[in-house]
């Protein structure tokens, strides 16, 4: 909450920067591309990323294979955070930023607006990170995203980063969807059942979701498996069964 408050307190600067003369910023003697290359080259994140991808010094590996742009960013940040022993801190800082973007329309618009010059985005993120007292790894990472116009993907990156941290800790998230929250005893029994299915290699971490549209029952997702025990799905299966023609010869 304290970090979120610091981020919100810095939003007036974002508003001010958004009103800065974009043409004047674009006409500065230092090209934006040079600024971004300099920011990336001098950042701790960049140095760690380069080390992590070097053939001679590659020791740390991502626990899950990530694909796509957000997966690549999350993997690179993971490698940097592991080397600095700052996984939990980086994860919490990303979540704080995501929550701040959800609560502030101004900040949300700022990270999505590609018309804002890169220099302004970088300056704003630098100030926000300083105000929130973010770690250098998180700050440098966000600066890179700001410079290349990728801040709009921060929520997706944060989710994929969380998947990596869970895998690092030997945890497996199971998403349980129900019409109403599960009572504590039922939640405990379900977790124990899933733990038996998965085995002792990983620890199950339950996440509950509420969705009245399933009518009742449960939908459990973990790993690549989905157990759909919802009343809605059962009703549809029964409906399809009743619509199938009856083969009198088999009666």
Protein Blocks (a to p, Z undefined) as FASTA:
>chain_A
ZZmmmmmmmmmmmmmmmmpcfklmmmpmbdfklmmmmmmmmpmklmmmmmmmpmklmmbd
cfbdcedjklmmmmmmmmmmmmnopmmmmmmmmmmmmmmmmmmmklmmmmmmmkbcfklm
mmmmmmmmmmnopafklmmmmmmmmmnopmmmmmmmmmmmmmmmmmmnopacdddddfbd
cdfklmmmmmmmmmmmnommbccdddddddfknopajdddehjbccdfbfklmmmmmmmm
mmpccdfklZZ
